[in-house]
Amino acid sequence: MALIQLNHVTVSVFTGNEGGSLKRFLIQGWRRNRERKIILHDVTFEARPGDRVGILGLNGSGKTTLIKTIAGIMPIASGLRRVEGSISAVMASGLGLDGEYTVSDNIKLGLSYFGALHRYHVDLEEAVLRFAGLEERRYDLFKTLSSGYQARLAFSILLFLQSDILLIDEILAAGDVNFVQKSKEAMLRQINRSKITVFVSHSPEQVCEICNRGLVLHEGRIIFDGSVKEAAERYRAIAAGVLS
């Protein structure tokens, strides 16, 4: 069984600061300066097996927050979240990887992040390293890798996780043309294996290619949920300033 349900979900974060440094105290005195900022407003959303949902929206519209809320990473201020099935999430958050550990150790950390450490096997490690092109750097500290290779490793770990629900915050394909193409093909295979896919993108063309349902977020609210073609049109209108 795979299911995503968000019922009237609101997500907010605190901005500003509370307390602070000795320097701030000497200049300003201790004072609270915290405000609650709403990121998602009363969002209701459901996805079932067979859904490939493409989420479109401008920067700051709440797309990544929505993905993190579905994944259970972001706490909700109000409403109800219900998710059934295993989850894999391709996000820039880095899967909890740690720069002070080796590349090989971080494969285990990545699996642990999604409760999949029991799937670890030396053959799996070799497959991940080979796909990422990091066989010769397995004992190097993760922090010594370039940001591109760090993204490659995170992406490669996720490709070898089987899950009911696949969450993609853009496609993390970093590197040369061959690697980008290889990554795209692997991600499409992963999408085909998953029961539900939720795909965040700035590209309406990608959403139309990959998804069978489109959702448009604007200023933290879902303003459209329906066909990918119409979702792409709504998004382009917002980007052009025609809709607000």
Secondary structure as GFF3:
##gff-version 3
##sequence-region A 1 244
A	DSSP	beta_strand	3	18	.	.	.	ID=ss1
A	DSSP	alpha_helix	22	28	.	.	.	ID=ss2
A	DSSP	beta_strand	32	47	.	.	.	ID=ss3
A	DSSP	beta_strand	52	56	.	.	.	ID=ss4
A	DSSP	alpha_helix	63	71	.	.	.	ID=ss5
A	DSSP	beta_strand	78	84	.	.	.	ID=ss6
A	DSSP	beta_strand	87	90	.	.	.	ID=ss7
A	DSSP	three_ten_helix	94	96	.	.	.	ID=ss8
A	DSSP	alpha_helix	103	113	.	.	.	ID=ss9
A	DSSP	three_ten_helix	117	119	.	.	.	ID=ss10
A	DSSP	alpha_helix	122	132	.	.	.	ID=ss11
A	DSSP	three_ten_helix	135	137	.	.	.	ID=ss12
A	DSSP	three_ten_helix	142	144	.	.	.	ID=ss13
A	DSSP	alpha_helix	147	159	.	.	.	ID=ss14
A	DSSP	beta_strand	165	169	.	.	.	ID=ss15
A	DSSP	alpha_helix	177	193	.	.	.	ID=ss16
A	DSSP	beta_strand	196	200	.	.	.	ID=ss17
A	DSSP	alpha_helix	204	210	.	.	.	ID=ss18
A	DSSP	beta_strand	213	218	.	.	.	ID=ss19
A	DSSP	beta_strand	221	226	.	.	.	ID=ss20
A	DSSP	alpha_helix	228	239	.	.	.	ID=ss21
###
